[in-house]
Amino acid sequence: MISQKFHGFQPELCTSALSHGWMLFGGLFSVFQNPNRPSPPRIDIERLIGTTGLPLTGQNSVLMYDYALVHVVYTIPLAIASSIILGPLLTRRDIYKICFLQLVAITYTIPWDSYLIRTRIWTYPQDVIIGPTLLAIPAEEVFFFSIQTYITTCLQILLSKPVLTAIYLHNEADCLDPVGKSLPSWKRAGQLVFGLGSVVPLLLREGHAEGQYMRLILLWACPVLLMLWTFAYQLLLTLPWTTTWLPIAAPTLYLWIVDTLALRRGTWSIESGTKLGIQVWPHLELEEAVFFLLTNTLVVWGATAFDNAVAILDAFPGHFPSVPGIPAPTLMLKALFLDTSKYDTARLQGLRKALPVLAKKSRSFYLASGVFAGRLRIDLVLLYAFCRVADDLIDDAPSATEASQWVQHFTDFLDIAYSPKRDEKRLQQALDVFPPEAQSILRLLPTDKLPSGPLYSLLDGFRIDQKFFDTGSTQNPPIKSFADLERYASCVAGTVGELCLNLVYYHNPDQGSSLETKQRCLDAGAQMGRALQYVNIVRDVKTDADVGRCYIPSEWLDKSAQRSAESRAEEIPHHRQRILDVAFTIYAENRDAIEALPYYARGGIRVAVESYMEIGAGAGGIASAARLAKAGFRVTVLEKNDHTGGRCSLIYQDGHRFDQGPSLLLLPDLFEEAFTDLDTSLKAEGVELLKCEPNYNVWFGDGECIELSTDIARMKKTIERWEGKEGFERYLAWMKEAHVHYEASVVHVLRKNFSTIWAMARPSFLPYLLALHPFESIWNRAARYFLTERLRRAFTFGSMYMGMSPFEAPGTYSLLQYTELAEGIWYPRGGFHGVLDALVRVGQRLGVEYRLSTPVARVNVDGYSQRATGVTLASGEVVNADIVLVNADLVYAYNELLPSSHEASKLSKKPASCSSISFYWSMDKVVPELHTHNVFLADDYQDSFDDIFKRQQIPKEPSFYVNVPSRVDPSAAPKDRDSVVVLVPCGHLLEGEADRGLNPHSAQDWQAMVAKARHAVLETIRLRTGADLESHVAHEIVNTPSTWKDRFNLDRGAILGLSHSFFNVLSFRPGTKHATIGGVYFVGASTHPGTGVPIVLAGSKITTEQILGDLGMVKPWSPGNHRRRVVSDLDKWGKRPLDLLHTLIAVFVALLLMFVLAAR
């Protein structure tokens, strides 16, 4: 169903191209152009599609085997990448679908393609192809039929994994199904459109007239599209657009770009007398664009028709009692011809109700189910939905009596369902007591494939839960010993693991496994379920306590009964760890059993029990942990210090509170996004943001002070004071440019990964690259708008947020001034750490375990597979994990935690940001001369930055920042007192270079240097504001570059990680995934996208999405998934693709009319 035609030069064009051509190298791309031919209007296509291309060996060999090179450069690497990504998730049916579609594509396309070549509608120069042909078709062309089908089908399969296709089937005769009632009219409309597309070209004249090529394309494609539409219209109209339209659009756009590059190069061309002469963009003929669109549509619609047939076979056992793992084409045709009025409406409704239960209540199992296929997946969904419904009805009962009644109702249901003579009337009577949603799910429970014992044991587990409601349960708790806990976990979770594997073996009896192996796997499934329940218990200790339950064995707690309540509370973490240790031991002992399972089941089971380990509880680590927990991972965070947040932490001293690191909040939308993605908000988590007004008071050496504010009237007055009315107009122009930097950076940098150099050539990003002014310093950009040195300084000192001099920082970073002046500066009440503490709480609710004061010694790597297996702690304890996400300083991690590598030495040589000497002063009085945020700029502005970044010293005359948190949040200091934080930027440490800069091992007098910096700060404040602080500092805490290095493992004491110069950002910045060690990822200031808490939060989303993508898992915060769906939402979702269909039909009809008019 797919083809590709790569045409040769016209002979005269070949000659002139080789003899008069010129060569432009852009990457590996070259262009040959005939200077004697008129040039079309120039559009900068490089800006749109980049300038990648084919490797050249010399001018005279440019055309040699070009078609084969197209595959080497453009199609084969993509096919390999698709195989690597999709490989672990492939089922036998997926492989069958790929092979089936490839066979159909080649068989259907060869006669058509052969006709075009034999009638010379296109031809190939001899030196473009290798030589072998099939019916005049070059081998490269036949290969293209296969590989394009393969790539597009792989994408469709990958995007369809999370979708249970059966729930998008509709009984069109069901008057209660509004979506189903609307489908027949859309079916007829589509048939009319594609019928016209098949008939109209036959009515037009033949020959080599203009439009001949388009006529043949339509004649070839439309009959098949008509057939596929007739078979698969239900899914094409109701499936999420990501599974139907996206796999068409993405490969089409890619092939349009490849085709444009090849046509510009002259590797192929359409015969001039057969085309309409219309171009979509320079060098891309309309026929080529339509051809690629239709070929990819044929593949995706063919795959959807395949899925439609399989969904019918799997969903309706009443019509198809037995379905082989690989259904024959005749059986699939029989399914497609099944009248929709015969679809089992009750079964479809039950499935639609079961799936949201999983998506809402057990995301890990929901994601894992997507790796299974066919009736196995449906039965697993129904089994787990039954478990969740039972758990919810019993747990949510308002009283112990009603909860016990629900247990009895479920027992009665199982008694009848497993009765040798199942009585449907009695079964319905038993179901009538349940809510309607639960009835649909219970009726579909596959009792014919499951043993009854584990289900009754599950109810026994619920009975144990109900004992917590009994009077006197505190004196006689149901979980007295660890044996009681073990029995409970076996009942409520071990049974589920065993039942799942029973379904695996029922649907796909593995003839190669012995009974002993099968039993071992069933036992391991039960053990794994028990281990996962232990993790849930540890996660929910507080939640369970709130409802009067405690699953920690009472005999453990009784041993501390003689102690105070505080002492007993301190014992809880120890008891939780004991349970976790048992869980991890069980997991390690039974992990190998996964490999003994049938191949098709391993991927889903791995996803269901996947573990995840994170090193470092900084901002990136905290956010990533919560995100991955939401996605279904079991997450453990290991933190060296006794607090979370890393540098973003608090210092307390005699009632004074200081922010150790960040003290102002910028880009609030990125903070809110992080919470929204986790189904909560800053407000819901008790975080109150206080607006700081003005933003800053900027002090100069002559005693003048400029206030920077979001108040436009105040800014107008300030600017006009120094540069007049025209100055304010220039300020607005500067803000406009900064706004472009802000929008482009947020959309195209902070939300995208740049894992390869080619990522910078993305069509969506290229137009913005120069607009971001990355090659011009922020100082030079400011100088274009502001005439006075004073304002240039006021609007450029913010580059220090990135740890860079304004004379070196790219102009892009004016975005920081924009967000300050447009969105404002904010301060979280209670200190900046309050934001991260809220994220910690969210993560803990999702199951994240935090282990503080737990330094990591190294990441463990399997020498054979070169994959991380976990970490070894400084204590010697080994913690196993399948994925390790490192939030520690990147350079430190590569050199101290990971095996030695060339990359580690390279990172150590990269330029780093600055360090600081930070003072935390407890004042014995209020200092009214200082506002919340104060900046004191050196008179010799540039030299002070050169001291920091070129000479790596403490500046002779420092520029510094003073924060008084008690000015905006009185809780930061005792009454009538202030807390003051002073940050003096200085050079980072230089190991082994004692003759210059700051060296911790040299004989430099650090106390003297700190004293000198303190004196400079106090004297500058006194001279410029009149405030004499020295005699009122009641207590002082100091952080030096060595403090930052030792306390937080910051390489060279650089507080903002690696530098942000152009060749240290985007694709040049260290990647978020280890290049050679599998399962190791990075987040933090030194990885993409960069430093600063909001930027790192954005980076955590990029990294976690990369992890999920590598595992073939769905992003639970993606658009459309943001709100948890209920059943009615599924129907609403089904209507959304209709708008896309309107567009597709309109475009198709317009192209058809254009073709008719042009041909006549």
N, C-alpha and C positions, 0 to 999 in steps of 0.2 A: 504494500500500500504506500510505498514511499520511494522516492527517487531523488537523484540530484544530477544535474547536467553541468559539466564543466567544459566550456567550449574553447576552442582554440582561437588564435589570432586570425583575422583575415590576412591573406598572404602579404598584401602591400603594407599592412600595419606591422607585421612581423619584421619586414625588411627595414622600414624606417625606424622602428623602435630600437633595433640593434645597431643601426648605423648612425643614427642621429640622437639617440636617447641620452638623457642626463640622469644622474643617480643622486637620490637624496636619502641619506642614511638616517633613520629614526629608529633607534633600537636596532633591529636586524632587517628593517623593511627598506625596499628600494622601489622607486617609481620610474617607469620608462614612459616618455611622452614624445609624440611626434611633433616637432616644432612647426611643421607645415600645416597641421590641422588646426582649425579654429578652436579655441579653448572655451569651455562652458563657463558660465559665471562662477567665480571662485567662492566657495563656502569652506570655511576652515573645518574640514571633516576630521582632521587630526584631533581637534578639540572635542569632537563628539565621540570618536571611536578609538583614539589612540593611534599609534604608528607602529604597532607590532607587525611582524611579517615573517617572511621565509628567509633562512640563511642563504647567503650568497658565497660562491667560491670564485667568481670571476665573471666579467661582463659577458663573455661568449658562452658561458654555461648556464645562464640565468634560467633558460627554459627547460633544461635537462631534468626530466622526471619531476616536473613541478607538481603534477597531480599527486604523485606519491608523497611529496614533501608536504602537501596540504594535510594529508592524513598524519604524517609524522608530527607536525607542529600543532594541528588544531583538533583532530578528532581522536586519535589514539590516546593522547594523555588524558583527555576528558573521559574516555571510556574506562581507562585504568582507574582514574580517581573515583568514578561512579562505582566500579567494582569493589574498591577498597571500602568505601563508605557503606555501601548497601550489603556487602558480603555477609557480615555477621547476622543480618536480619532476614536474609533470603530464605524462603520456604521452597519446597519442591514445586508448589503451584506457581510461585513467582518465576522460577526457572522455566517451567513449562510455558508460561505466558510469554516470556521473552522469546523463546525458541519458536513458538507458534506464530507470533507476530512477525518475526524475521523471515520465516518461511513464506508467509502470505505476502509480505512486502516484496521479496525477491521474485516470487512466482508471478505476481500481478504486474510488476513494473517492467520486467525484462522485455516482454513483447512491445510495449508502448515505447520504451526507450530505444529498442532496436529499430523500430519504425522511424523514429525521429532522426537517428543517425544515418540509416540507409537512404532516406529521402533528403539528406543533407540539410536538414533544418539546423543542425549544428554538426561541427566536425572537430577533430583533434589534430594538431600538428604532431608529427611523428616523435619529436623530441620532448613532448610534454608527458607522454605516457611510456610505461615500461615496455609494452608490446603485446602481451597475451590478451585475446578478446574472446567474448562469448556472444555469438550472433551479432558481431560487429561492435559489441559493447566492451570498452576497455576493462581490464580486471579491476582497476582503481574505482571505476564507476559501480561495478557490482559490489565491491567492498563497501562503497558508500551506502548502498541500499541497506546493507546489514548493520553497519556501525551507527548510522543515524537512528535507525529503529531501536537499536540497543540503548543508546544514550537517553533518548526521549522516554523510552519505556522504563528505564531505571529511575528516572526522575519522577515519573508518575507513580511508580511503586513506592518510592521513598515517601512522597508526600501523602500517599493514601494509607500508610501504615497506622496512623492513629484513628482512622475512620472505620467504624463498623458499618459496612456498606448496606447490610440488610435493613437497617432502620430507615433508609431513604427509599425503600420500596413502598408503594401505595396501592391499596385496593381502590380503583377508580369508581367502583360501584357503591362504595361506602359513603352514604350521605353525610356521615359525621366527620369525614376527612376532607376539610376544605382544600388542602393542597392537592389531594388525589382528584377531586372534582374538576380542578382547573387544568389538569395535565392534558386531557384529550385535545383541547383546542390548540394548545401549543404543539402537540404532536402533528396535527394537521397543517399548522402554519409552517413548521419546519419541512414537512414533506413537500409542500407546495414550492417553497424556495429552492430546495435541492432538486426537485423535479424539473423546475424551469431551468436550473443550471445544467441539467442533463440534456434537455430538449433544444433549447435556444441555439447552442452552438451547431447543432445538426442542420438548422435552417439557414445558416449563413454559408456564403460561398467558400469553396475550398481553394486550395492552391497555396502559393507563397505570398499572398497579399498580406498587408499589414494586419496584424491581429491573428495570424495563423497560429502562432505559438500559444497565445492566450486561449484560443478556441480548443486546441488540443489538450491544454492543461485542464480546462473545465470538463471536457468530454471524458478525460481520464479519472478525475477526482470526484465529480458530483454524483455519479451513480453509486459509488461506494459510500459517500457521505449520506446519501439518501437511505441506504440500507442500514448503516450504523445508527443514524438518527432514529429510524423506525424501531430498532432493537433496544437502544440505550437511552431514549429521550428522558425517561424518568430520572435516571441518575444524572444525566447532563444538566437537567433543570434544577435538581434539588441538592446535589452534593455540594460541599463547601467549594468555593472557587479555587482554593489552593490545590485541589486535587484534579480539577478539570481544565481550568483556564490558565493557571500559572504554568503547568508543565507544557502548555502550548506556547505561551508568550516567551518564556525564558529561552528555550532552544531556538525559537524563531529569531529573536533579536540577536542572539549569538551568531547564527548562520547568516543573517543579513550583514553583520559586520565582517565576517570572514569573506562573504561573497563580494562585498565592496572592496576589501583589500585586494582580492584576487583579480577583480575586474580592473581596478586601477593599475595593477601590475601587468595586466594583459595576458594572464594565464588562460583565460577563456572569455568568450564573448558570444552574444546571440547574433545569428545571421540578420543582417540589417533589414532585409525585406520581410521579416516575419514578426517584427515587434512593433508596438504602438508608439514607441519613442518617448514614453513618459517615465520620468525618474522620481522615485520616492525621495531620494537625496542624491547628491552628485555620485555618479557611477553605479547606483543601484537601480536597475530597470524595474518597472512595475511588475513585469512578468516574473522576474526573479523573486520579488517580495511576495507576490501572491503564491508562487510555487512553494516557497518554504513555509508560508503560513498554512497552506493546505496539506502539505506532507506531514507536518507535525500535528495538525488537527486529525488527520487520518490515523496516525499512530495512537494518539491519546484517546480518541473516540473508539478505536479498535480495542485498546486496553480497557476502556470503560465498559464496552459491550461484553468483553470477557468477564470483567468483574460482575456485571449485571447477571450474566448467566450463572456464575458461581454463587452469587448471593442468593439467587432463587433456589438453586440446588440445596444450599446449606440451610436456608431459612424455613423451608417447607418439607419436613420429613414425611408429612402426610401424602404429598404428591411424589416424593422421591425418597422412598424408605432407605435405600442404600446408595451412597455416593462414593465412588472410589477416590483415593487421594489425588489421582490424575484423571479427571473426567474426560471421556472421549468427546471429540467435536460433535458427534451426533447427539450425545446426551445434552451438551450445552445448547445446541439448537432446539432441542425439545423443551428445555427450560425457557428459552427466549420466546418460544411460541405459546407458552402457557398464558392463558387469558388472565389479565390482571384482576378480573372479578373473582377469580378463584384463589387469590392470595389470602392466606390465613390472617385476617385482621386482628384477631385476639393475640396471635403470636407476635405480630409486628408491634402492637401496642405494648405488649409486655417487654419486648426488647427495648423499645424507646423509653420505657420507664426504668428499666434496669440499668442502662448505661449511665444516665446522670447520677444515679446513686453511687456508682463506682467513682465517677469523676469528682464527686463532692466529698465522699467519705474515705476513699482509699486511692489516692492518686498514684501511688507506686504500683498497685495491682492494675489500675486502669492503664497506665503506660505499658506495663509488662504485657498485658493482654494483646496489645497491638502487634507484638512479635509473633503471636500464634496465628493460625489461619483456620478458616472453615468452621465446621461444626464444633471443633475443639474450642475455638475462641468463644463461640456463642455459649456453649455449655459452661465454660469457665466464668463468663460474665454472669450468667444466671445463678451459678453456685455462689459466687461471692456476693451478688446482690441479695440472695436469700440470707446469707450470714449477716450482712449489714442491716437488712430490714429487721431481722430478729433482734439483733443487738440494740437497735434504736428503739423499737417498741418496748422492750423490756427495761432498758436503761431510763427511758423517758417517762416511764409510768409514774404517776403522782404518789403512789403508795406501794408499800410492800405487798399488800393484798392483790392489787391490780397487776403488779409485776409477776407475781406467782401465777395469776390467771393467764397471763400471756404465755408463760412457759408451758402451762397445761394445754393452751390452744395449739401451740406448735407441736406438742407431743401428740395430741389428737390428730393433727394433720398428718404427721409422719406415720402414725399407726394405720391410717386409712390408705395413704399413698403407697405404703409397703405391704399392704394386705395382699395375700395370694390372689384373692378375687377382688380387684379394685372396683368399688362401687362409686360411679361418677356422681350419683345423687347425694350420697353421704359425703363425698369429697366436697361438693359444692356447699353443703350445709356447714362443713367444717371451715370452709373459706369465708363464709358470709360474715363471720365475726371480725374479720380483718378489714382494714381500710381498703378502698378500691385499688389504690396503687400497689399495695402489698399483695392483693389477690392475684393480679396479673403476673407478678413475679413468682409467687409460690406455685401457681398452676403450671408454670413452665420449668420448675425444678426438675432436672433430668434424673429422676429417681431410678429409672431403668438402667442407668449406667453407673450408679454410685452405690457402694455398700451402705447399709443403714446404720451400722454401729457407730462410725465417727459422727454422724449427725445427732444421734442420741447423746453421745458424749459431749458434743457441743452444748446441748441443752443442760447437761450436768454442770458445765462451766458457768452457765448463766444462773443456775440455782446457787452456786457458790457466791456469785455476786449478790444475790438477793439476801444472803445471810447478813450482809452488812446493814440491811434495813431492820433486822430483828432487834427487839429490845434487849439490851444487855450485850450487844455485840462487842462493845468496848471491853467488857470483862471476859468475854468468850469469843475472840475474833476468829473468823474462818481460816485465816492464814496464820497458823501458829508456828510452823516450822518450814524449813526450806523444802521439805518433802511435800507439804501442802501447796506451796507456791509452784512446785514442779508439776503437781497434779493439775492445778488450775490452768497453768500455761498449756499443758498438753491438751486439756479439754477445749479451751477456747481458740487455740491457734495451731497446735500440733495436728489436730483433726483436719483443719482446713488445708494444711500442707499435704497431708496424706490423701485427702479427697481430690486435690488438684492433680496429683500424680496418677491417681486412679483414672481420671479422665484422659490424661496423656496416653496411658497405655491402652485404654479402651478404644480410642479413636485411631491410634496408630500402633497396633501391636508390633513390637520390634522383634522380628523373628531371630535376630542375631543375639538377643540377650537371653541369658539363662534365667530360670525362675529365681535362682539365688540372687542374681544381679538385680532383678526387678524388685525383690523384697528388700534388698539393701537400699535401693533408691527410695522405696516407699518409707522405710524407717528414717532415712536421712531427711526426707521431706517433712516428716513429723517433727524431727529434731530441729530443723531449720525454722519451722513455724514457732516452736517453743522459744528459740533464741530471739526471734523477732518480737515475740510478746514480752520477753524480758526487757528489751530495749524500749518498748512502748510503756511498760510499767515505770521504768526509770525516768522516762521523759515526762510522764504525767503525774509524778508524785504529788505536786501541789494541787493540780486539778482534781485528782482523786480525793485528796484530803478535804477539799472544799465541799465535796458531796458525802463526806463521812466514810471514805474508804482508805484503807492503808494495806498495800500488798507486800510491804516489807515484813518479813516474818516477825511475829510479836515476840518470840523468844530472843531475837537479836536486840529488840528494843528493851525488853525486860532487864537485860544485863546492865543497862544504864539507868534503871529506875531510881537508884539511890542518888543520882546526880540531879542538878538543877535543870529546869526547862531549857535554859540556854545551852547547857552542856549536851543535853539530849539532842537539841536541834543541830549542834555541831557534828553529831555522829551520823546524821542523815546522809551527807555526801559520801561518807565511808561505806555505808550500807548500800547506797546506790552503785558505788564502784564495785562492790562485791558481786552484785547481780550482773553488772555489765561484764565483769571478768568471766563469769560463767557463760554469758551469751557469746562472747567472742571465742571462748574455748570451743563451744558447740559448733560455731560457724567454721572455725579452722578445722575441726575434726571431720566435718561433713561436706566441706567445700568440694573435695575431689569427687564426690558422688555426682555432682552436676555433669562432669565429663563422662560419666557412665550412662547418662540418660540418652535416649534417642537424639540424634543430631538436631532434628527440627524443634526440640523442646528446650535446648540449652540456652538459646538467646533470651527467651522470655523468662526463664527461671533466674538467669544471671541478673536481668534488670530488676526482677522482683526482690532480690536479696542484695543488690549492689551496695557496697559500702564505700564511704567517702571520708577522707581524712584531710584536715586543713591545719597548716602550720601558721600560727600568727593570728591574734585577735585584734588586728587593726581595723580601720574602717572598711577596707576592701574585703578582709577576711570575714568580718561580721556580716556584711551584706551578702557576700557569696554563700556563706553557710545557710542563711535564711532562705535564699533563693533555691539552693539545691535541695534543702529539706522540703520545700514546697513541691519541688519536682519529683519527690519520692525517695530521695537518698537518705541513708542513715549517716548523720554527720557528727564528727567529733572534732572540736577545735582545741588545739594544743597551744598554749600561750606561755611564754617564758616568764612574764611578770605576774604579779598578783592582782592585776586589774586588766580589764579589756580596754580597747581603744588605742593601744600603742601610744604614739605621741599625743594623740587626742584624748588626754586624760586630765584629771584634776589633782591639784595639790592643796592640802588643808593645813592650816597653821593657826592655832589659837583663835578659831572663829572666822579666820580669813580664808577665802577660797580663790584659787588661781587656776586659770586654764594653762596647762603646761605647754600646749602647742597652739592650735588654731584658736582664735578668740573672736572671729567674726564670720558670719555665715553669708556666703554668696551663692548665686545660682539656686535659689530656693526651689525652683521647679524640679531640679534633679533630685533633691532630697524627697520632695513629695512623690515623685515618680517611683523611687525605691520602695516607699511604703505602699503606694497604690498597687504596685506589682505584687505585693504580698497581702493584698486584700485588706488593707487597713489604711490609716492616715496618721500624719503627725498629731493632729488634734485628738484622734481616737486613742493614741498611745500616751496622751497627757503631755505632749511637747508644746510649749507655748513660745512662739517666736516674738521677740521684742524688737521693734524698729528703732534703729539708732539714727537720730536726727540732731545735728547734721552728721553726714558720713564721717568726715574727718575735719580736724583743725590742723592745717598745714602751716608750720612755723618756719620763718626764714631768719637769716642772721641779722637783718636790720630790725627785727622785732615785729615785722608785719606778719599777719596771719590771714590765710585764705580759708574760708569755709567751703567745703564741697558738699553738695546737697542734692537730693532728688527734687527739691522744690525749684521749678524752672524759673520762677520770679527771682528767687534769691541768687540763682546762678547767673541770671541776666545782669543783675546788679553787680555781682562780683566780677564777671568778665568785662563789662563795660567800664568798670573802674580802672582796669589796667590796659584795655585795648580798644575802648570805644564801642560804638554801635556795630561797626563792621566786624569787630572782634567777636561779638556774640553770634553774628551770622556765620563766621568761620567756625565757631564752637559747634553750631548746629550741623554744619557740614562734616566736621570731625565726628560728631556723634552718629551721623548717618553712615559714615564709613565703618565706625566701630560696630554699628548695628549689623552691617553686612558680615563683618568678621564673626560676630556673635552667632547670627543665624546659621551661617555656613558651617561654622565649627560645631555647633550643637547637632545639626542634622547630619552632616557628612563626615565628621571626625569623631565626636563623642559617642555616636551610636553605631559606628562601623569598625570592623576589625581590619587592620592592614597587615595581614600575615605574610604577604609577599610583596615584592616591588611592583608587581603588576596591579596590585590593589589601588595604587595611586593613579592607574590609567582607567579606573572605572568611568564610564560615560557620565554618570551622575556627579562625579567629583571633579573631573578635569576642568569644566568651565569655571570652577571656583578656585582652582589652584593659585593662579596669579592674582585673583581678586582678594586673596587672603594676605597678600604682600609678605610672603615668607622670606624673601631675599632682601628686605629693607628693614632696618631697625625701627623699633617703636619710637625712638628719639627722632629719627629722620622723618617719620610720618607725622609726628606732632609738630615738627618744625615747618611743615608745609602749611599748617593751619594757624599756629600761634606765633606771634611776632616777638613776644617778650620771653626772656629766659625763665622768668618766674612761672608763667603758665605752662611752659614746656616741662618744667620740673614737676609741677603739680599734677600733670596728666600723664606722667611716665613712671613715677616711683613705684607704681603697682606691679611693675615687672618683677619686683622682689618676691611676689607671691609664687613665681615660678623659679625662684632662686637664680635670677639672671640680672645682668646689668641692662639698663634701658638702652645702652649704646650697642648691645649685642643681641638683645631679645628680638625675635621677628615681630614685625608690625602687627601680625595676627593678634597678639595679646592685648591690643587695645580693647578687645572684647571684655576684659575684666573691668576696665573703667566704665564700659557701657552698662554692664550688669549692675555696677554700684550706683551709677547715676540714674539709671532707668528703673531698676527693680529695688534698689536700696540695699543697705547693710543691716543684717539682723543678728540678734543674739538670743540663744535659747535660755529661757529662764532656768536658773539652776546650774548653768555652765554648758559649754559645748558638748561635753561628754554625755549630756542627757539625750541627745539625738541618737548616739550610738548605743547607749544603754537601752533605749526603746527598741532598737533593732535587735539587740541581744534578747530582750524579752519576747519579741515576735518569733525569733529563731527558736527559742526554748519551747514556745507553744507548739512549734512545728516539729519538735523532736531533736533539736540540736543539743549536743552535750558539750559543755565547756569545761576544760581541765586547765585551771590556772596554775601558775608556779610550776610549769611542766616544760622545761626547756628540751628542745629536740637536738640530738647529737648528729644525726645524719638521716638521709633518705635512703632506704634500702632498695637496691636494684638487682633484679635477677640477671645474672651474667649471660644466660643463654638467650632469653627473650628480650633483654634490654628494656624491661618494663618495671616500673615501681611496684613494690610489694608491700610498702608500708614505711614505717620510720622506727628508728631506735632512739629512745629517750636518753637524756643525760644520766638517768638512774640505771640504765642498762635494759630497761623494759622494752620489749619489741611489740609494737602496735601494728597489726596487719591492716592493709587498706588496698582497695583496687585503684583508687585515684588519690593523688596527693596534690593539693592546691596550696602553693607557697605564697604567703602574704608577708614573709620576712623580707628584709632589704634584699633586693635582687642580687647585687654584687656579693654580698655576704653569703647568700644561699648557694650561688654557683661555686664559690670558693671554699665554703665550710660545710655545707650540708650535702652537696651533690658530688658524684665522682669527678675527679680532676679532668679538665677538658680544655681544648683550645679556646672555647667560648668564654670560659672563666677568666683566662688571662686577658682576652680582648676586652671584656667588660671592665676589668680593673684599670685599663688604660683609657677608658672613655672619660670625657670631661664630666665633672660632677657639679652639683649646685653648691651654694654657699653653706656655711654653718652659722652658728650664732653664739653669743654670750647673752644669756637671758637672766634677768634679775627678777625676783618675786619679793616685793616689799610689803610688809605689814605696816601700814602707817598708823600713828597714834592720833591722827586727826583727819578731817576731810580736807582735800586739796582742791578748792573751788576753781583754781586757775586751769586745771586740766579737765578736759571733757572725756567722753568714752573712748574715742580713738584719736590719737594725736601723733602727728608725724613731724619730726624735726630734720630738716634737710641741710646738709653741709653746704658751706659757701662754695667750696671747690667741689662741685657736684660730681663731675666726671672723675676726678682724681680719687675721690672716696670709693667709687665703684672699681676703679683700676686697682686700688689697694686690695680689694676683696677678690676680684676675679682674675687679675693678671699676676699680682704679687702674692696672693694667698696670705694676706696679713689682716691684722686688726687695723682699720683705717686710722690715720693720724687724726683726722677730724671726721668722726662717723656721722652718717645719717642713721637715725634710729626711730623706732616706733614705741609709743607708750600707750598702754591699754589700762583703763580704769573701769573694770567690770561693775563695780559697786555704783557707778554713776547711772547705769541703765537698769541694774538689778541689785537693789539694796541688800539682798540676801548674801551677796558676795563678801560682805564685811560686817563686823559688829557696828552697832549704832554709833554715829558720830566718828566713824573711822573710814578709811579707804583701803582697798587692795589695789596695788599698782604692779603691773607687769611691764618690764622694759626689754625689748628685743634689739640687740646691737648686732647687725649682720657682720660677719667676718669670713675670712677665707677658711676653706676646709683643711683638714690635717693632711700633711704631706709626709708619708712614711719614707724614711731613708734619705731625706733631703734636708739635713740639719742646717745647711748653709743659707736657706731661705724659707720663708713661709712659716707655718705653724707645724711644729713637729713634736708629738707627744714624748718622744724619746730623747729629745735634745736637752741641753742644759738651760733652756729658757725658763725664766722665773714666771710661772703661770700666775701665781698670786699677785705678782707685780703688774702683769698685763691686765688681769681682772680689775685690780685697783685703779689702773690707769683708765680703763673703759668706764668704770663707775664714776670716777671724778669727771670725765668728759661729759657724761650724761647729766650729772647733777649740776655742773657749771652751766651747761647749755640751757637747761630748763630754767635755772635761776636768771640768767641774763635775758632770755627771750620772754619769759612769762612773769618773772618776779617771784616765783614760788621757790622758797628755800626748803628743800626736802630733806637734806642730809641729817639734820638734827631730829627729824620726826620719823625716821625709819626704825620701827621697834624690833623688827626681825627681818632677816634677809636669807633667801635661798638662791643659789646660783647654779645654773647649768652652763657648762663650757662645751666646746667641741668634743672633748674627751668624755664628758658626761653623756652626750647624745650617742657617742659610739659605743660606750660600755653598756649603757642601760637598754638601748634599743637595737643594738647590733647594726648601727648605721655605718656603712662603709665611709671611712675618712671623716666621720661625724657630719656628713652632708645631710642637713635636715630635710631637704626636698628631693633627695634621690639624684638621679642622673640629670645632666643639663638638658635644656629644651631648645638648643640651637637647631637649625633646620635639619642637619644630618643626625639629629638625635630624636626626631619625631616621626610620626606616620610609619611608613614601612621601614625607616631606618632605626626606629626604637626597638629595643629587645622585645621579642614576641611573647605572647601570652601562653605559649605552649612550648615545652622543651623540644628541640629539633630532633634529638636522637633517642631520648628515653621516653617510652610510652607511659601514659598515665600521670605525667607531671605537668602541671599548669601553674601560671603565675598571675598574681594580681597585686597592684600597689603602685607607688609613686614612680618607680623606674621602668614599668612596663607601659604599653599603650593603654589609654591615651595620654597619661601623664600624672603630674602631682596635684595636690590639693584635694581636700575631702570630697567636694562634689564631683571632681574629675575622676577620682578613684571609685566613687560609687557608680559612675557611668561605666568605668572599666570593669567593675565586678559583674555588671550585666553582660558586657561583651564576653568575658571569660566564661561565665556560667553558660551562656548560650552556645559557646564553642564546645564546652563539655557535652552539653545535651545533643548538639549536632553530631559530634563524633560518635555518640552512642545511639544515634537515630531516634532520639526522644523528642517529644513535643515540648515547646516552651509554654509553660502554664500561664505566662503573663502576656502572650501575644495578642494582637488585636482580634476581637471576636471571642477570645477566651477570658477576657478580663473579668466579666461577671459570670459567676457559675450559672450554667444553663439549667432551666427546668424543662419539662417535656414540651411545653408550648413554645419555648425558644427554638427547639429543633425544627418545628414547623415554620417559624418565622425565618429561620436560617435558610430553609429550603426555598423561600421565595426570592432571596437576594440575587441568585444567579440569573433571574429573569431579566433584570436590568442589563446584565452583560449580554444576554441573548439578544435583547433589543438592539444593542450596539452591533453585535456580530452580524445579525440579519441585515441591518441598515447598510453596513459596510459592504456586505456581499452583494446586495441588490444594486448599490451604487457602482460597484466594479462591473457588474454584469451589464448595466445600462451604458456605462462608459465604453465597454467593449463593443456593444451592439452599434452604438452611434459611430464609433471610430471605424468599425469594419464596413459600414455601409457608406 
